[in-house]
Amino acid sequence: MALAWSVLAAFGTLAFVGLAALVLRGRRQNRQLERLLLAADDKLEQLQGQFERFVPADVVERLTHFGDAFTPERREVTMLFADLRGFTALCDRLDPTVTVSILNGYFRHMTAAILRHHGHVTEFVGDGLLALFGAMEPNPWQARDAVMAALDMRAELARYNAGLREKGLPELRFGIGIHGGEVVAGVIGTAGLSKFSVTGDPINVASRVEGLTSKFEVDLLITEDIRRAVQDQFRLRPMPPAVVKGKAEPVQTYCVEGEA
């Protein structure tokens, strides 16, 4: 009987030791798993931060959480084109490092102004940019947001030029064209290279309107469609109707002088 109890006690001790070993092993594995998860989370945040340098943050957020959330669809979108005046000639006179630094600073200021008014920059092309309002989600105030963003960009450029003057660097001038209409919005490109953007005739008109700023020697033009959408919220000066490439009828534009 005593032997039986001894055997049971031994088995009990072994079972307890084994259970304790399993618990310790499980805890070690949990700690390792937690470290791996934390490392993976940090890596994901780093990748997302890097990705947002090339893709609008809103797009990254939606792709991260919803995967294929960007089913192509027709949307009413307001488009803002901005382009620097005379920057190509300026590049020829400046050191490449200085040129890129000036351009990056300019884009940083302009992007901040656009984001403050619910827009996002979909692409940089040379010294120009394209911003969209109402493309990511419906926005009944998109036309006003776009014009307010443009006025904010005007103020940001004045502040940025003040800093350039202090450094003895040349000041910048830009032209902005704003137009709206129905376009197809979605992720456009290939499996290797793609972007969220829009396509359709209104985007061509917006680009042409931006080009008219040089002709009329103004910095901000909107079309008749935008004027109707914002009504009397801004002080506008009508420009002569102008023929633009791709349109049979002359396009009526207005210079935005400020808020009403």
C-alpha positions as CSV (number, residue, x, y, z in Angstrom):
1,M,0.0,0.0,0.0
2,A,2.8,2.3,0.9
3,L,4.5,1.5,-2.4
4,A,1.4,2.3,-4.3
5,W,1.1,5.7,-2.6
6,S,4.8,6.4,-3.3
7,V,4.2,5.6,-7.0
8,L,1.1,7.8,-7.1
9,A,3.1,10.6,-5.4
10,A,5.9,10.2,-7.9
11,F,3.4,10.3,-10.8
12,G,1.7,13.4,-9.3
13,T,5.1,15.1,-8.9
14,L,6.0,14.3,-12.5
15,A,2.6,15.5,-13.7
16,F,2.9,18.7,-11.8
17,V,6.5,19.3,-13.1
18,G,5.3,18.6,-16.6
19,L,2.3,20.9,-16.3
20,A,4.5,23.6,-14.9
21,A,6.9,23.1,-17.8
22,L,4.1,23.4,-20.2
23,V,2.8,26.6,-18.6
24,L,6.3,28.2,-18.6
25,R,6.8,27.1,-22.2
26,G,3.4,28.6,-23.1
27,R,4.2,31.8,-21.4
28,R,7.6,32.0,-23.3
29,Q,5.8,31.3,-26.6
30,N,3.2,34.0,-25.8
31,R,5.9,36.5,-25.0
32,Q,7.7,35.6,-28.3
33,L,4.4,35.9,-30.2
34,E,3.7,39.3,-28.6
35,R,7.2,40.5,-29.6
36,L,6.6,39.3,-33.2
37,L,3.2,41.0,-33.3
38,L,4.6,44.3,-32.0
39,A,7.5,44.1,-34.5
40,A,5.1,43.4,-37.3
41,D,2.8,46.2,-36.3
42,D,5.8,48.6,-36.2
43,K,6.9,47.4,-39.6
44,L,3.3,47.9,-41.0
45,E,3.2,51.5,-39.6
46,Q,6.6,52.2,-41.2
47,L,5.5,50.8,-44.5
48,Q,2.2,52.7,-44.3
49,G,4.1,55.9,-43.6
50,Q,6.4,55.3,-46.5
51,F,3.5,54.4,-48.8
52,E,1.7,57.7,-47.8
53,R,4.7,59.6,-49.3
54,F,3.6,58.4,-52.8
55,V,-0.2,57.8,-52.3
56,P,-2.8,60.0,-50.6
57,A,-3.2,59.0,-46.9
58,D,-7.0,58.6,-47.4
59,V,-6.3,56.1,-50.2
60,V,-3.8,54.2,-48.0
61,E,-6.2,54.1,-45.1
62,R,-9.0,52.7,-47.3
63,L,-6.8,50.1,-49.0
64,T,-5.5,49.0,-45.6
65,H,-8.9,48.5,-44.1
66,F,-11.1,47.7,-47.0
67,G,-8.9,46.1,-49.6
68,D,-10.8,46.5,-52.9
69,A,-12.9,49.4,-51.7
70,F,-12.2,51.4,-54.9
71,T,-14.7,49.9,-57.3
72,P,-14.6,52.2,-60.4
73,E,-17.7,54.4,-60.5
74,R,-19.0,57.7,-61.9
75,R,-18.8,60.6,-59.5
76,E,-19.3,64.3,-59.5
77,V,-15.8,65.6,-58.8
78,T,-14.2,69.0,-58.6
79,M,-10.6,69.1,-60.0
80,L,-7.9,71.7,-59.2
81,F,-4.9,72.0,-61.4
82,A,-1.9,74.1,-60.2
83,D,1.2,74.8,-62.2
84,L,4.3,77.0,-61.5
85,R,5.1,79.8,-63.9
86,G,8.6,80.0,-65.3
87,F,10.0,77.3,-63.1
88,T,11.6,75.4,-66.0
89,A,13.8,78.5,-66.8
90,L,14.5,78.9,-63.1
91,C,15.8,75.3,-62.9
92,D,18.5,76.1,-65.5
93,R,19.9,78.8,-63.2
94,L,19.9,77.0,-59.9
95,D,21.8,74.1,-58.4
96,P,19.8,70.8,-58.7
97,T,19.8,70.3,-55.0
98,V,18.4,73.8,-54.4
99,T,15.8,73.4,-57.2
100,V,14.5,70.2,-55.6
101,S,14.5,71.7,-52.2
102,I,12.4,74.7,-53.4
103,L,10.0,72.5,-55.2
104,N,9.5,70.1,-52.3
105,G,8.9,73.0,-50.0
106,Y,6.3,74.4,-52.4
107,F,4.5,71.1,-52.7
108,R,4.5,70.7,-48.9
109,H,2.8,74.1,-48.4
110,M,0.3,73.5,-51.2
111,T,-0.6,70.0,-50.0
112,A,-1.2,71.3,-46.5
113,A,-3.7,73.9,-47.8
114,I,-5.5,71.3,-49.9
115,L,-5.9,68.9,-47.1
116,R,-7.3,71.6,-44.8
117,H,-10.2,71.9,-47.2
118,H,-11.1,68.2,-47.7
119,G,-9.2,67.6,-50.9
120,H,-6.3,65.3,-51.7
121,V,-3.4,65.6,-54.1
122,T,-3.6,62.7,-56.5
123,E,-0.4,63.4,-58.5
124,F,2.6,65.7,-59.0
125,V,3.7,66.2,-62.6
126,G,6.9,68.1,-62.9
127,D,6.1,71.4,-61.1
128,G,2.4,70.9,-61.3
129,L,-0.2,69.1,-59.2
130,L,-3.7,67.8,-59.5
131,A,-6.0,67.8,-56.5
132,L,-9.5,66.2,-56.3
133,F,-12.5,67.2,-54.2
134,G,-15.4,64.7,-53.8
135,A,-13.6,61.8,-55.4
136,M,-13.0,59.7,-52.3
137,E,-16.6,60.1,-51.1
138,P,-19.6,62.3,-51.9
139,N,-19.1,66.0,-50.9
140,P,-21.9,68.5,-51.6
141,W,-19.6,71.4,-50.7
142,Q,-16.7,70.2,-53.0
143,A,-16.8,73.3,-55.3
144,R,-16.6,75.7,-52.3
145,D,-13.9,73.5,-50.7
146,A,-11.8,73.6,-53.9
147,V,-12.0,77.4,-54.2
148,M,-11.3,77.9,-50.5
149,A,-8.3,75.6,-50.9
150,A,-7.0,77.7,-53.8
151,L,-7.3,80.9,-51.8
152,D,-5.4,79.1,-49.0
153,M,-2.8,78.1,-51.5
154,R,-2.4,81.7,-52.5
155,A,-1.8,82.7,-48.9
156,E,0.6,79.8,-48.4
157,L,2.6,80.8,-51.5
158,A,2.9,84.3,-50.2
159,R,4.3,83.0,-46.9
160,Y,6.6,80.6,-48.7
161,N,7.9,83.4,-51.0
162,A,8.7,85.5,-47.9
163,G,10.9,82.7,-46.7
164,L,12.6,82.3,-50.1
165,R,13.3,86.1,-50.2
166,E,15.0,85.9,-46.8
167,K,17.3,83.2,-48.2
168,G,18.1,85.2,-51.3
169,L,16.2,82.7,-53.5
170,P,13.8,83.6,-56.3
171,E,10.1,83.8,-55.6
172,L,7.5,81.5,-57.2
173,R,4.3,82.2,-59.2
174,F,1.5,79.8,-60.0
175,G,-1.7,79.4,-61.9
176,I,-4.7,77.5,-60.7
177,G,-7.6,76.2,-62.7
178,I,-10.8,74.7,-61.2
179,H,-13.6,72.8,-62.9
180,G,-16.1,70.2,-62.0
181,G,-18.2,67.5,-63.6
182,E,-18.9,63.8,-63.8
183,V,-15.9,61.6,-64.2
184,V,-14.9,58.0,-63.7
185,A,-13.0,57.6,-60.4
186,G,-11.0,54.5,-59.4
187,V,-7.6,52.8,-59.2
188,I,-6.1,53.2,-62.6
189,G,-2.9,51.5,-63.9
190,T,-1.3,48.1,-63.9
191,A,-0.6,45.5,-61.2
192,G,2.9,46.9,-60.9
193,L,2.1,50.6,-61.0
194,S,-1.3,52.1,-60.3
195,K,-2.9,55.2,-58.6
196,F,-6.3,56.4,-57.5
197,S,-7.4,59.1,-60.0
198,V,-10.2,60.2,-62.3
199,T,-10.7,60.3,-66.1
200,G,-13.1,62.1,-68.3
201,D,-13.6,65.3,-70.3
202,P,-14.0,67.6,-67.2
203,I,-10.4,66.9,-66.1
204,N,-9.2,68.0,-69.6
205,V,-11.2,71.2,-69.2
206,A,-9.7,71.9,-65.8
207,S,-6.2,71.5,-67.2
208,R,-7.1,73.9,-70.1
209,V,-8.5,76.5,-67.7
210,E,-5.3,76.4,-65.7
211,G,-3.5,77.2,-68.9
212,L,-5.7,80.3,-69.4
213,T,-4.3,81.9,-66.3
214,S,-1.1,82.7,-68.3
215,K,-3.2,84.2,-71.1
216,F,-5.2,86.4,-68.7
217,E,-2.3,87.1,-66.4
218,V,-4.2,86.0,-63.3
219,D,-3.4,83.3,-60.7
220,L,-6.8,81.6,-60.2
221,L,-9.6,80.8,-62.6
222,I,-12.9,78.9,-62.2
223,T,-15.4,77.9,-64.8
224,E,-19.1,78.7,-65.1
225,D,-20.0,75.4,-63.6
226,I,-18.1,76.2,-60.4
227,R,-19.5,79.8,-60.3
228,R,-23.0,78.4,-60.3
229,A,-22.1,76.0,-57.5
230,V,-20.5,78.6,-55.2
231,Q,-23.0,81.4,-56.2
232,D,-22.2,84.6,-54.3
233,Q,-19.7,83.2,-51.8
234,F,-16.7,84.8,-53.6
235,R,-15.7,88.0,-55.4
236,L,-15.4,87.1,-59.1
237,R,-14.2,89.0,-62.1
238,P,-15.4,87.6,-65.5
239,M,-12.8,86.9,-68.1
240,P,-13.5,87.0,-71.9
241,P,-14.8,83.6,-73.2
242,A,-11.8,81.7,-74.6
243,V,-11.5,78.8,-77.0
244,V,-9.6,75.8,-75.5
245,K,-8.4,72.6,-77.1
246,G,-11.0,69.9,-77.3
247,K,-14.0,72.2,-76.9
248,A,-16.1,73.6,-79.7
249,E,-17.6,76.4,-77.7
250,P,-15.6,79.1,-75.9
251,V,-15.2,78.5,-72.1
252,Q,-16.3,81.2,-69.7
253,T,-14.0,81.7,-66.8
254,Y,-13.9,83.9,-63.7
255,C,-10.9,85.2,-61.7
256,V,-11.4,84.7,-58.0
257,E,-10.3,87.8,-56.1
258,G,-11.3,86.6,-52.6
259,E,-14.2,85.7,-50.4
260,A,-17.4,87.7,-50.7
